Amino acid sequence: MTRLKLTVCPNCGNKNLKKVRKAVTGTRQGKRYSAPAVEFYECHECGERVYDPAAIRQLEQHSHVSSKHKSARRVA
């Protein structure tokens, strides 16, 4: 798999994009999640974050929300 190697922010054009490793928190389907030690690129000028496929998989694992819906209908 090819790793991302970025140096320029795709949002603001800052030429000092840095790879960082941080905990990422967020909300998915109304539920909070936290993924520790996610590696991604971050722009210190505008705050833009760029995630590679491995980071996205890590976020998906930690933000897992049950996809089971209780929509079964009863037939009388």
PyMOL Python script that loads the backbone (N, CA, C, O; Angstrom):
from pymol import cmd

cmd.read_pdbstr("""\
ATOM      1  N   MET A   1       0.841  -1.177   0.000  1.00  0.00           N
ATOM      2  CA  MET A   1       0.000   0.000   0.000  1.00  0.00           C
ATOM      3  C   MET A   1       0.891   1.247   0.000  1.00  0.00           C
ATOM      4  O   MET A   1       1.902   1.296   0.701  1.00  0.00           O
ATOM      5  N   THR A   2       0.512   2.230  -0.777  1.00  0.00           N
ATOM      6  CA  THR A   2       1.254   3.474  -0.878  1.00  0.00           C
ATOM      7  C   THR A   2       0.892   4.398   0.280  1.00  0.00           C
ATOM      8  O   THR A   2      -0.288   4.601   0.567  1.00  0.00           O
ATOM      9  N   ARG A   3       1.878   4.946   0.931  1.00  0.00           N
ATOM     10  CA  ARG A   3       1.673   5.880   2.028  1.00  0.00           C
ATOM     11  C   ARG A   3       1.592   7.288   1.463  1.00  0.00           C
ATOM     12  O   ARG A   3       2.274   7.622   0.494  1.00  0.00           O
ATOM     13  N   LEU A   4       0.747   8.114   2.084  1.00  0.00           N
ATOM     14  CA  LEU A   4       0.662   9.514   1.689  1.00  0.00           C
ATOM     15  C   LEU A   4       1.929  10.240   2.109  1.00  0.00           C
ATOM     16  O   LEU A   4       2.474   9.976   3.180  1.00  0.00           O
ATOM     17  N   LYS A   5       2.386  11.131   1.290  1.00  0.00           N
ATOM     18  CA  LYS A   5       3.534  11.976   1.625  1.00  0.00           C
ATOM     19  C   LYS A   5       3.171  13.383   1.177  1.00  0.00           C
ATOM     20  O   LYS A   5       3.389  13.748   0.022  1.00  0.00           O
ATOM     21  N   LEU A   6       2.625  14.159   2.080  1.00  0.00           N
ATOM     22  CA  LEU A   6       2.173  15.506   1.761  1.00  0.00           C
ATOM     23  C   LEU A   6       3.072  16.543   2.416  1.00  0.00           C
ATOM     24  O   LEU A   6       3.593  16.326   3.510  1.00  0.00           O
ATOM     25  N   THR A   7       3.248  17.665   1.740  1.00  0.00           N
ATOM     26  CA  THR A   7       4.020  18.766   2.316  1.00  0.00           C
ATOM     27  C   THR A   7       3.276  20.090   2.206  1.00  0.00           C
ATOM     28  O   THR A   7       3.625  21.054   2.887  1.00  0.00           O
ATOM     29  N   VAL A   8       2.241  20.146   1.344  1.00  0.00           N
ATOM     30  CA  VAL A   8       1.484  21.385   1.132  1.00  0.00           C
ATOM     31  C   VAL A   8       0.031  21.163   1.533  1.00  0.00           C
ATOM     32  O   VAL A   8      -0.579  20.166   1.146  1.00  0.00           O
ATOM     33  N   CYS A   9      -0.514  22.076   2.297  1.00  0.00           N
ATOM     34  CA  CYS A   9      -1.904  21.984   2.738  1.00  0.00           C
ATOM     35  C   CYS A   9      -2.835  22.126   1.532  1.00  0.00           C
ATOM     36  O   CYS A   9      -2.716  23.083   0.767  1.00  0.00           O
ATOM     37  N   PRO A  10      -3.762  21.176   1.358  1.00  0.00           N
ATOM     38  CA  PRO A  10      -4.684  21.268   0.227  1.00  0.00           C
ATOM     39  C   PRO A  10      -5.738  22.360   0.411  1.00  0.00           C
ATOM     40  O   PRO A  10      -6.421  22.726  -0.545  1.00  0.00           O
ATOM     41  N   ASN A  11      -5.874  22.878   1.620  1.00  0.00           N
ATOM     42  CA  ASN A  11      -6.874  23.907   1.899  1.00  0.00           C
ATOM     43  C   ASN A  11      -6.327  25.323   1.716  1.00  0.00           C
ATOM     44  O   ASN A  11      -6.914  26.131   0.996  1.00  0.00           O
ATOM     45  N   CYS A  12      -5.209  25.621   2.365  1.00  0.00           N
ATOM     46  CA  CYS A  12      -4.705  27.001   2.355  1.00  0.00           C
ATOM     47  C   CYS A  12      -3.396  27.184   1.584  1.00  0.00           C
ATOM     48  O   CYS A  12      -2.966  28.313   1.346  1.00  0.00           O
ATOM     49  N   GLY A  13      -2.759  26.066   1.194  1.00  0.00           N
ATOM     50  CA  GLY A  13      -1.510  26.165   0.442  1.00  0.00           C
ATOM     51  C   GLY A  13      -0.266  26.337   1.305  1.00  0.00           C
ATOM     52  O   GLY A  13       0.832  26.484   0.768  1.00  0.00           O
ATOM     53  N   ASN A  14      -0.408  26.323   2.628  1.00  0.00           N
ATOM     54  CA  ASN A  14       0.744  26.417   3.525  1.00  0.00           C
ATOM     55  C   ASN A  14       1.727  25.288   3.198  1.00  0.00           C
ATOM     56  O   ASN A  14       1.328  24.132   3.053  1.00  0.00           O
ATOM     57  N   LYS A  15       2.997  25.627   3.084  1.00  0.00           N
ATOM     58  CA  LYS A  15       4.014  24.643   2.705  1.00  0.00           C
ATOM     59  C   LYS A  15       4.681  23.990   3.907  1.00  0.00           C
ATOM     60  O   LYS A  15       5.796  23.481   3.796  1.00  0.00           O
ATOM     61  N   ASN A  16       4.015  23.999   5.044  1.00  0.00           N
ATOM     62  CA  ASN A  16       4.581  23.431   6.253  1.00  0.00           C
ATOM     63  C   ASN A  16       3.617  22.427   6.889  1.00  0.00           C
ATOM     64  O   ASN A  16       3.433  22.433   8.106  1.00  0.00           O
ATOM     65  N   LEU A  17       3.006  21.570   6.080  1.00  0.00           N
ATOM     66  CA  LEU A  17       2.103  20.537   6.569  1.00  0.00           C
ATOM     67  C   LEU A  17       2.929  19.510   7.339  1.00  0.00           C
ATOM     68  O   LEU A  17       3.977  19.078   6.859  1.00  0.00           O
ATOM     69  N   LYS A  18       2.475  19.119   8.517  1.00  0.00           N
ATOM     70  CA  LYS A  18       3.236  18.204   9.362  1.00  0.00           C
ATOM     71  C   LYS A  18       2.446  16.942   9.661  1.00  0.00           C
ATOM     72  O   LYS A  18       1.227  16.984   9.827  1.00  0.00           O
ATOM     73  N   LYS A  19       3.151  15.819   9.728  1.00  0.00           N
ATOM     74  CA  LYS A  19       2.548  14.564  10.141  1.00  0.00           C
ATOM     75  C   LYS A  19       2.568  14.528  11.664  1.00  0.00           C
ATOM     76  O   LYS A  19       3.609  14.743  12.285  1.00  0.00           O
ATOM     77  N   VAL A  20       1.415  14.258  12.257  1.00  0.00           N
ATOM     78  CA  VAL A  20       1.293  14.224  13.714  1.00  0.00           C
ATOM     79  C   VAL A  20       0.626  12.927  14.140  1.00  0.00           C
ATOM     80  O   VAL A  20       0.034  12.221  13.324  1.00  0.00           O
ATOM     81  N   ARG A  21       0.728  12.624  15.413  1.00  0.00           N
ATOM     82  CA  ARG A  21       0.045  11.466  16.011  1.00  0.00           C
ATOM     83  C   ARG A  21      -0.677  11.991  17.247  1.00  0.00           C
ATOM     84  O   ARG A  21      -0.053  12.392  18.229  1.00  0.00           O
ATOM     85  N   LYS A  22      -2.010  11.980  17.175  1.00  0.00           N
ATOM     86  CA  LYS A  22      -2.828  12.533  18.257  1.00  0.00           C
ATOM     87  C   LYS A  22      -4.082  11.691  18.452  1.00  0.00           C
ATOM     88  O   LYS A  22      -4.466  10.904  17.587  1.00  0.00           O
ATOM     89  N   ALA A  23      -4.704  11.874  19.600  1.00  0.00           N
ATOM     90  CA  ALA A  23      -6.035  11.307  19.825  1.00  0.00           C
ATOM     91  C   ALA A  23      -7.026  12.159  19.039  1.00  0.00           C
ATOM     92  O   ALA A  23      -6.922  13.385  19.011  1.00  0.00           O
ATOM     93  N   VAL A  24      -7.980  11.500  18.406  1.00  0.00           N
ATOM     94  CA  VAL A  24      -9.003  12.203  17.632  1.00  0.00           C
ATOM     95  C   VAL A  24     -10.350  11.890  18.251  1.00  0.00           C
ATOM     96  O   VAL A  24     -10.681  10.723  18.460  1.00  0.00           O
ATOM     97  N   THR A  25     -11.130  12.918  18.547  1.00  0.00           N
ATOM     98  CA  THR A  25     -12.468  12.727  19.086  1.00  0.00           C
ATOM     99  C   THR A  25     -13.479  13.303  18.115  1.00  0.00           C
ATOM    100  O   THR A  25     -13.171  14.197  17.326  1.00  0.00           O
ATOM    101  N   GLY A  26     -14.670  12.784  18.186  1.00  0.00           N
ATOM    102  CA  GLY A  26     -15.721  13.273  17.311  1.00  0.00           C
ATOM    103  C   GLY A  26     -17.066  12.712  17.708  1.00  0.00           C
ATOM    104  O   GLY A  26     -17.209  12.091  18.761  1.00  0.00           O
ATOM    105  N   THR A  27     -18.047  12.935  16.862  1.00  0.00           N
ATOM    106  CA  THR A  27     -19.396  12.436  17.092  1.00  0.00           C
ATOM    107  C   THR A  27     -19.873  11.753  15.823  1.00  0.00           C
ATOM    108  O   THR A  27     -19.715  12.288  14.725  1.00  0.00           O
ATOM    109  N   ARG A  28     -20.449  10.583  15.970  1.00  0.00           N
ATOM    110  CA  ARG A  28     -21.016   9.861  14.827  1.00  0.00           C
ATOM    111  C   ARG A  28     -22.373   9.335  15.238  1.00  0.00           C
ATOM    112  O   ARG A  28     -22.496   8.632  16.241  1.00  0.00           O
ATOM    113  N   GLN A  29     -23.373   9.667  14.482  1.00  0.00           N
ATOM    114  CA  GLN A  29     -24.749   9.278  14.760  1.00  0.00           C
ATOM    115  C   GLN A  29     -25.147   9.640  16.186  1.00  0.00           C
ATOM    116  O   GLN A  29     -25.830   8.879  16.871  1.00  0.00           O
ATOM    117  N   GLY A  30     -24.708  10.812  16.614  1.00  0.00           N
ATOM    118  CA  GLY A  30     -25.069  11.329  17.933  1.00  0.00           C
ATOM    119  C   GLY A  30     -24.287  10.751  19.096  1.00  0.00           C
ATOM    120  O   GLY A  30     -24.577  11.084  20.245  1.00  0.00           O
ATOM    121  N   LYS A  31     -23.312   9.902  18.842  1.00  0.00           N
ATOM    122  CA  LYS A  31     -22.528   9.287  19.922  1.00  0.00           C
ATOM    123  C   LYS A  31     -21.074   9.730  19.813  1.00  0.00           C
ATOM    124  O   LYS A  31     -20.497   9.734  18.725  1.00  0.00           O
ATOM    125  N   ARG A  32     -20.486  10.102  20.946  1.00  0.00           N
ATOM    126  CA  ARG A  32     -19.091  10.549  20.993  1.00  0.00           C
ATOM    127  C   ARG A  32     -18.157   9.350  20.902  1.00  0.00           C
ATOM    128  O   ARG A  32     -18.480   8.259  21.371  1.00  0.00           O
ATOM    129  N   TYR A  33     -16.988   9.569  20.288  1.00  0.00           N
ATOM    130  CA  TYR A  33     -15.959   8.544  20.223  1.00  0.00           C
ATOM    131  C   TYR A  33     -14.597   9.196  20.363  1.00  0.00           C
ATOM    132  O   TYR A  33     -14.446  10.402  20.168  1.00  0.00           O
ATOM    133  N   SER A  34     -13.596   8.371  20.708  1.00  0.00           N
ATOM    134  CA  SER A  34     -12.220   8.832  20.797  1.00  0.00           C
ATOM    135  C   SER A  34     -11.320   7.736  20.255  1.00  0.00           C
ATOM    136  O   SER A  34     -11.425   6.581  20.668  1.00  0.00           O
ATOM    137  N   ALA A  35     -10.442   8.090  19.339  1.00  0.00           N
ATOM    138  CA  ALA A  35      -9.481   7.149  18.766  1.00  0.00           C
ATOM    139  C   ALA A  35      -8.082   7.612  19.179  1.00  0.00           C
ATOM    140  O   ALA A  35      -7.652   8.690  18.769  1.00  0.00           O
ATOM    141  N   PRO A  36      -7.371   6.827  19.974  1.00  0.00           N
ATOM    142  CA  PRO A  36      -6.043   7.242  20.444  1.00  0.00           C
ATOM    143  C   PRO A  36      -4.963   7.058  19.378  1.00  0.00           C
ATOM    144  O   PRO A  36      -5.037   6.136  18.566  1.00  0.00           O
ATOM    145  N   ALA A  37      -3.985   7.918  19.385  1.00  0.00           N
ATOM    146  CA  ALA A  37      -2.768   7.791  18.567  1.00  0.00           C
ATOM    147  C   ALA A  37      -3.031   7.592  17.078  1.00  0.00           C
ATOM    148  O   ALA A  37      -2.496   6.668  16.466  1.00  0.00           O
ATOM    149  N   VAL A  38      -3.851   8.457  16.503  1.00  0.00           N
ATOM    150  CA  VAL A  38      -4.110   8.415  15.062  1.00  0.00           C
ATOM    151  C   VAL A  38      -3.046   9.260  14.370  1.00  0.00           C
ATOM    152  O   VAL A  38      -2.778  10.386  14.788  1.00  0.00           O
ATOM    153  N   GLU A  39      -2.440   8.722  13.316  1.00  0.00           N
ATOM    154  CA  GLU A  39      -1.407   9.440  12.575  1.00  0.00           C
ATOM    155  C   GLU A  39      -2.041  10.085  11.343  1.00  0.00           C
ATOM    156  O   GLU A  39      -2.678   9.404  10.538  1.00  0.00           O
ATOM    157  N   PHE A  40      -1.864  11.404  11.199  1.00  0.00           N
ATOM    158  CA  PHE A  40      -2.442  12.136  10.077  1.00  0.00           C
ATOM    159  C   PHE A  40      -1.640  13.402   9.839  1.00  0.00           C
ATOM    160  O   PHE A  40      -0.781  13.763  10.643  1.00  0.00           O
ATOM    161  N   TYR A  41      -1.925  14.080   8.725  1.00  0.00           N
ATOM    162  CA  TYR A  41      -1.279  15.360   8.422  1.00  0.00           C
ATOM    163  C   TYR A  41      -2.157  16.485   8.937  1.00  0.00           C
ATOM    164  O   TYR A  41      -3.382  16.438   8.825  1.00  0.00           O
ATOM    165  N   GLU A  42      -1.508  17.507   9.510  1.00  0.00           N
ATOM    166  CA  GLU A  42      -2.256  18.639  10.052  1.00  0.00           C
ATOM    167  C   GLU A  42      -1.565  19.944   9.676  1.00  0.00           C
ATOM    168  O   GLU A  42      -0.343  20.063   9.757  1.00  0.00           O
ATOM    169  N   CYS A  43      -2.371  20.920   9.263  1.00  0.00           N
ATOM    170  CA  CYS A  43      -1.862  22.250   8.942  1.00  0.00           C
ATOM    171  C   CYS A  43      -1.986  23.127  10.176  1.00  0.00           C
ATOM    172  O   CYS A  43      -3.071  23.269  10.740  1.00  0.00           O
ATOM    173  N   HIS A  44      -0.881  23.708  10.590  1.00  0.00           N
ATOM    174  CA  HIS A  44      -0.898  24.553  11.781  1.00  0.00           C
ATOM    175  C   HIS A  44      -1.374  25.971  11.465  1.00  0.00           C
ATOM    176  O   HIS A  44      -1.548  26.785  12.372  1.00  0.00           O
ATOM    177  N   GLU A  45      -1.582  26.265  10.189  1.00  0.00           N
ATOM    178  CA  GLU A  45      -2.112  27.576   9.793  1.00  0.00           C
ATOM    179  C   GLU A  45      -3.640  27.596   9.820  1.00  0.00           C
ATOM    180  O   GLU A  45      -4.244  28.472  10.439  1.00  0.00           O
ATOM    181  N   CYS A  46      -4.264  26.623   9.143  1.00  0.00           N
ATOM    182  CA  CYS A  46      -5.734  26.649   9.009  1.00  0.00           C
ATOM    183  C   CYS A  46      -6.436  25.518   9.763  1.00  0.00           C
ATOM    184  O   CYS A  46      -7.662  25.525   9.873  1.00  0.00           O
ATOM    185  N   GLY A  47      -5.674  24.542  10.286  1.00  0.00           N
ATOM    186  CA  GLY A  47      -6.279  23.448  11.042  1.00  0.00           C
ATOM    187  C   GLY A  47      -6.746  22.273  10.200  1.00  0.00           C
ATOM    188  O   GLY A  47      -7.302  21.314  10.736  1.00  0.00           O
ATOM    189  N   GLU A  48      -6.532  22.330   8.897  1.00  0.00           N
ATOM    190  CA  GLU A  48      -6.943  21.233   8.006  1.00  0.00           C
ATOM    191  C   GLU A  48      -6.265  19.935   8.428  1.00  0.00           C
ATOM    192  O   GLU A  48      -5.088  19.928   8.789  1.00  0.00           O
ATOM    193  N   ARG A  49      -7.026  18.828   8.379  1.00  0.00           N
ATOM    194  CA  ARG A  49      -6.492  17.504   8.678  1.00  0.00           C
ATOM    195  C   ARG A  49      -6.685  16.616   7.460  1.00  0.00           C
ATOM    196  O   ARG A  49      -7.744  16.632   6.832  1.00  0.00           O
ATOM    197  N   VAL A  50      -5.646  15.832   7.125  1.00  0.00           N
ATOM    198  CA  VAL A  50      -5.709  14.908   5.999  1.00  0.00           C
ATOM    199  C   VAL A  50      -5.382  13.514   6.542  1.00  0.00           C
ATOM    200  O   VAL A  50      -4.313  13.287   7.109  1.00  0.00           O
ATOM    201  N   TYR A  51      -6.334  12.581   6.352  1.00  0.00           N
ATOM    202  CA  TYR A  51      -6.193  11.224   6.864  1.00  0.00           C
ATOM    203  C   TYR A  51      -5.932  10.257   5.721  1.00  0.00           C
ATOM    204  O   TYR A  51      -6.581  10.335   4.678  1.00  0.00           O
ATOM    205  N   ASP A  52      -4.970   9.333   5.915  1.00  0.00           N
ATOM    206  CA  ASP A  52      -4.732   8.297   4.919  1.00  0.00           C
ATOM    207  C   ASP A  52      -5.685   7.131   5.193  1.00  0.00           C
ATOM    208  O   ASP A  52      -6.369   7.138   6.216  1.00  0.00           O
ATOM    209  N   PRO A  53      -5.749   6.133   4.310  1.00  0.00           N
ATOM    210  CA  PRO A  53      -6.692   5.026   4.509  1.00  0.00           C
ATOM    211  C   PRO A  53      -6.527   4.289   5.849  1.00  0.00           C
ATOM    212  O   PRO A  53      -7.522   3.882   6.450  1.00  0.00           O
ATOM    213  N   ALA A  54      -5.300   4.117   6.316  1.00  0.00           N
ATOM    214  CA  ALA A  54      -5.077   3.437   7.601  1.00  0.00           C
ATOM    215  C   ALA A  54      -5.674   4.241   8.750  1.00  0.00           C
ATOM    216  O   ALA A  54      -6.269   3.660   9.659  1.00  0.00           O
ATOM    217  N   ALA A  55      -5.529   5.560   8.729  1.00  0.00           N
ATOM    218  CA  ALA A  55      -6.096   6.414   9.771  1.00  0.00           C
ATOM    219  C   ALA A  55      -7.618   6.379   9.723  1.00  0.00           C
ATOM    220  O   ALA A  55      -8.277   6.375  10.763  1.00  0.00           O
ATOM    221  N   ILE A  56      -8.170   6.355   8.526  1.00  0.00           N
ATOM    222  CA  ILE A  56      -9.627   6.295   8.387  1.00  0.00           C
ATOM    223  C   ILE A  56     -10.165   4.983   8.956  1.00  0.00           C
ATOM    224  O   ILE A  56     -11.193   4.977   9.634  1.00  0.00           O
ATOM    225  N   ARG A  57      -9.478   3.873   8.686  1.00  0.00           N
ATOM    226  CA  ARG A  57      -9.899   2.590   9.263  1.00  0.00           C
ATOM    227  C   ARG A  57      -9.848   2.634  10.782  1.00  0.00           C
ATOM    228  O   ARG A  57     -10.744   2.113  11.447  1.00  0.00           O
ATOM    229  N   GLN A  58      -8.815   3.247  11.335  1.00  0.00           N
ATOM    230  CA  GLN A  58      -8.686   3.366  12.786  1.00  0.00           C
ATOM    231  C   GLN A  58      -9.842   4.194  13.357  1.00  0.00           C
ATOM    232  O   GLN A  58     -10.415   3.833  14.385  1.00  0.00           O
ATOM    233  N   LEU A  59     -10.180   5.288  12.701  1.00  0.00           N
ATOM    234  CA  LEU A  59     -11.303   6.112  13.153  1.00  0.00           C
ATOM    235  C   LEU A  59     -12.613   5.337  13.060  1.00  0.00           C
ATOM    236  O   LEU A  59     -13.445   5.418  13.964  1.00  0.00           O
ATOM    237  N   GLU A  60     -12.801   4.597  11.989  1.00  0.00           N
ATOM    238  CA  GLU A  60     -14.028   3.813  11.838  1.00  0.00           C
ATOM    239  C   GLU A  60     -14.161   2.764  12.931  1.00  0.00           C
ATOM    240  O   GLU A  60     -15.263   2.530  13.428  1.00  0.00           O
ATOM    241  N   GLN A  61     -13.056   2.128  13.316  1.00  0.00           N
ATOM    242  CA  GLN A  61     -13.091   1.125  14.380  1.00  0.00           C
ATOM    243  C   GLN A  61     -13.532   1.737  15.706  1.00  0.00           C
ATOM    244  O   GLN A  61     -14.318   1.133  16.436  1.00  0.00           O
ATOM    245  N   HIS A  62     -13.038   2.918  16.016  1.00  0.00           N
ATOM    246  CA  HIS A  62     -13.351   3.548  17.295  1.00  0.00           C
ATOM    247  C   HIS A  62     -14.684   4.287  17.295  1.00  0.00           C
ATOM    248  O   HIS A  62     -15.226   4.595  18.357  1.00  0.00           O
ATOM    249  N   SER A  63     -15.209   4.570  16.119  1.00  0.00           N
ATOM    250  CA  SER A  63     -16.484   5.288  16.057  1.00  0.00           C
ATOM    251  C   SER A  63     -17.619   4.347  15.696  1.00  0.00           C
ATOM    252  O   SER A  63     -18.683   4.786  15.259  1.00  0.00           O
ATOM    253  N   HIS A  64     -17.393   3.065  15.876  1.00  0.00           N
ATOM    254  CA  HIS A  64     -18.401   2.079  15.495  1.00  0.00           C
ATOM    255  C   HIS A  64     -19.722   2.333  16.223  1.00  0.00           C
ATOM    256  O   HIS A  64     -19.783   2.418  17.450  1.00  0.00           O
ATOM    257  N   VAL A  65     -20.750   2.448  15.428  1.00  0.00           N
ATOM    258  CA  VAL A  65     -22.094   2.592  15.963  1.00  0.00           C
ATOM    259  C   VAL A  65     -22.898   1.442  15.389  1.00  0.00           C
ATOM    260  O   VAL A  65     -22.837   1.173  14.189  1.00  0.00           O
ATOM    261  N   SER A  66     -23.635   0.778  16.223  1.00  0.00           N
ATOM    262  CA  SER A  66     -24.406  -0.371  15.761  1.00  0.00           C
ATOM    263  C   SER A  66     -25.292   0.001  14.586  1.00  0.00           C
ATOM    264  O   SER A  66     -26.000   1.007  14.620  1.00  0.00           O
ATOM    265  N   SER A  67     -25.247  -0.814  13.556  1.00  0.00           N
ATOM    266  CA  SER A  67     -26.061  -0.545  12.376  1.00  0.00           C
ATOM    267  C   SER A  67     -27.386  -1.297  12.430  1.00  0.00           C
ATOM    268  O   SER A  67     -28.179  -1.235  11.490  1.00  0.00           O
ATOM    269  N   LYS A  68     -27.623  -2.006  13.532  1.00  0.00           N
ATOM    270  CA  LYS A  68     -28.883  -2.723  13.668  1.00  0.00           C
ATOM    271  C   LYS A  68     -29.985  -1.735  14.004  1.00  0.00           C
ATOM    272  O   LYS A  68     -29.885  -0.980  14.971  1.00  0.00           O
ATOM    273  N   HIS A  69     -31.004  -1.749  13.222  1.00  0.00           N
ATOM    274  CA  HIS A  69     -32.132  -0.856  13.448  1.00  0.00           C
ATOM    275  C   HIS A  69     -33.319  -1.670  13.939  1.00  0.00           C
ATOM    276  O   HIS A  69     -33.575  -2.765  13.439  1.00  0.00           O
ATOM    277  N   LYS A  70     -34.019  -1.157  14.885  1.00  0.00           N
ATOM    278  CA  LYS A  70     -35.207  -1.810  15.397  1.00  0.00           C
ATOM    279  C   LYS A  70     -36.415  -1.335  14.612  1.00  0.00           C
ATOM    280  O   LYS A  70     -37.281  -0.632  15.133  1.00  0.00           O
ATOM    281  N   SER A  71     -36.455  -1.730  13.357  1.00  0.00           N
ATOM    282  CA  SER A  71     -37.544  -1.273  12.506  1.00  0.00           C
ATOM    283  C   SER A  71     -38.445  -2.425  12.073  1.00  0.00           C
ATOM    284  O   SER A  71     -39.215  -2.294  11.122  1.00  0.00           O
ATOM    285  N   ALA A  72     -38.346  -3.547  12.770  1.00  0.00           N
ATOM    286  CA  ALA A  72     -39.173  -4.683  12.416  1.00  0.00           C
ATOM    287  C   ALA A  72     -40.636  -4.334  12.684  1.00  0.00           C
ATOM    288  O   ALA A  72     -40.990  -3.793  13.731  1.00  0.00           O
ATOM    289  N   ARG A  73     -41.456  -4.659  11.717  1.00  0.00           N
ATOM    290  CA  ARG A  73     -42.878  -4.370  11.849  1.00  0.00           C
ATOM    291  C   ARG A  73     -43.624  -5.636  12.246  1.00  0.00           C
ATOM    292  O   ARG A  73     -43.331  -6.734  11.774  1.00  0.00           O
ATOM    293  N   ARG A  74     -44.570  -5.449  13.107  1.00  0.00           N
ATOM    294  CA  ARG A  74     -45.412  -6.569  13.508  1.00  0.00           C
ATOM    295  C   ARG A  74     -46.609  -6.656  12.576  1.00  0.00           C
ATOM    296  O   ARG A  74     -47.230  -5.656  12.219  1.00  0.00           O
ATOM    297  N   VAL A  75     -46.898  -7.862  12.209  1.00  0.00           N
ATOM    298  CA  VAL A  75     -48.064  -8.085  11.359  1.00  0.00           C
ATOM    299  C   VAL A  75     -49.160  -8.639  12.245  1.00  0.00           C
ATOM    300  O   VAL A  75     -48.957  -9.632  12.945  1.00  0.00           O
ATOM    301  N   ALA A  76     -50.322  -8.001  12.219  1.00  0.00           N
ATOM    302  CA  ALA A  76     -51.429  -8.434  13.074  1.00  0.00           C
ATOM    303  C   ALA A  76     -52.181  -9.600  12.496  1.00  0.00           C
ATOM    304  O   ALA A  76     -53.140 -10.077  13.102  1.00  0.00           O
TER     305      ALA A  76
END
""", "prot")
cmd.dss("prot")
cmd.show_as("cartoon", "prot")
cmd.util.cbc("prot")
cmd.orient("prot")
